[in-house]
Amino acid sequence: MNLPNPADLLPRMAADLNGHLNRHHIDNPRFIGIHTGGVWVARALLEALGRDDELGLLDVSFYRDDFTQSGLHPQVRPSALPFEVEGQHLVLIDDVLMSGRTVRAALNELFDYGRPASVTLVCLLDLDARELPIRPDVVGATLSLAADERVKLLGPAPLRLERQTLAPAAN
């Protein structure tokens, strides 16, 4: 199975997102990318939408429930939300939805900033391997991978996807 080209997915994602926002009567959404790949996708999606909105940046490292197992990533950055969260319609953007734990962590962090009116989840890829009941409202493509496979987004420009195989566990 070949991985899709993100540049081919973004125009349809932009159209799907516009449709979603229109159906829900959302006129002034606030866009937030989850660090790092979600920020890249968010910037490309805003360009595809023809928008120049301020982009919020969310680093969920401290909110992950596996923080004690995997440790702190050496490149943790502070989140930066240049707008109020309280009462806003948010569009939360991530690159790859796998277990759902990153999105859960992002929602926890967002609610620390306030209570949004709504959150629309947009993901470039859904790997259909959720451990939590979290599904994107807008998705570029859904893939099923072998248990030892992962997909990594490379960027920021051009965006491209790379298949990775996990090393076998040592006995």
N, C-alpha and C positions, 0 to 999 in steps of 0.2 A: 504494500500500500504506500503510495506516494503521499507526502505531506502537502497540504495546500499552500499556495503562495499568499501571504497576508495581504498583499496589494490587490489580489483578486477578491478577497473576502470583504474588504473595507467598504466598497461602494454599496453592497447589499446590506451590510450592517448599518450603514448610515441611513439608508432608506427604511430599514426595519425599525431603527430607533426613532426616526421622525414619525413613522406610523404609530408606534407605541405612545410617544409623547402626545400626539394629536388625539388618539383615542381616549387618553386619560386627562385631556385638557390641561396639559402642563406647558405653559408658555415661556417660563423663565427658569429652566433647569440649571443647576450648578454641577459642574463636572469634576470628578475626583478620580485620579489614577492611583492604583496601588503600586508602590515602588517594587521593582524597577520596570518590569515588562508592562505592567498595566499603565504606567505613565507614558511609555512609548506608544502603546496602542491608543491611549486617550488623545495624545497629540496628533496621531495620524487620523483618528476618527474625527476630531474637531476640524482638521483640514478637509476631510472628505465631506463634512457637513457644511463647509464654507463659513465656519464660525471662528471668532477670535476671543472666545470667553476666557476669563482667568481660570487656570486649572489648579485645583487643589491636589496636593501630593500627600499620600498616606503611607507611612512606614509602620507596618503592624508588628514588627519584631517583638516588642514588649507585650503584645496582646496574644501571641500564639500560645495555644494550650500545650504545645510540645517544646516550649522554651527550655525546660529543665532537661529534656532528653537530647536536644540538638545543640544547645548552647546559643550564645548570642553571635549573630553574624558580625564579622569584623567591620562591615560597612553600614552599620545602622545610622540612619539619618533622622533628624526630627521631621515630624509631619508638618505640613504648612498648608493651612486652609485660609485663603485670603477673603473669606466670606463667612457669614453666620451659617450655622447648621440648623439652628432652631427654626422650625416652620418651613424650611426650604425643601424643594423637590430635588433630590440628589440623583445623579447618574454616576454609579460606582463602576469603574472599569478595571478589569484584570486581564492578564494575557491567557493563562491556562487555568481552568477549573478542573481540579482533580478530586481531592477529598472533600473540599468545602471548608476546610479549616482556616485558610487564609481569608476567605470572605467572612466567616464567622468572627474572626479577629478584627477585621475591618469594621464590621457592624458594631462590635463592642466599643472600639475606639471612637467611632462617629457618635455614638450615644453619650460618650463622655463629654463631647462638645455641645450636645443639645439633642432635642428630639426633632428629627426631620419630619416633614409632612409625608414624604414617601422616599423610597430608595429603589431605583431601577438598576438591575444588575446587567452589565454587558461584559461578555467574555469572548475573546478571539476564538478560543478552542474550549470545548467541553470534552473531557476524556472519559466521561461516563463511568467514573470510578468513585462516586461520592460515598462518604462515610456519614455525611450529615444531609438533612433534607433541604438542600440549597440548589436552586436551578436558575440559570440565567434567563432574563426576559428577552435578551437579544444575544444571539450567538453566531459566530462566523461559520463554524463547522463542529460537528460531533464526531469523535474518533474513538475506537476501542483499540487498546494496545495490549500486548502481552504483559504479564505480571512483572517482567524484568525490564520493560521499556518505559521511557519517559520522553517528553517533548520539551525542548527548551527554545524560548524565543531569543533570537540574537538581534541586536540593533545598536543604536536607535534607528539608523537609516543606512541602507534599506532594511526593513524588517524581514527576517527570514526564520524559518523553523528548522530545527535540527532534531533528529531522532537520536536518543541516547539509550544505551543498554547498560543496566546496572551490573556491577561486578558481582559474581557469586559470593554469597556469605561464607566467611571462613568458619571452619569447624573447630 
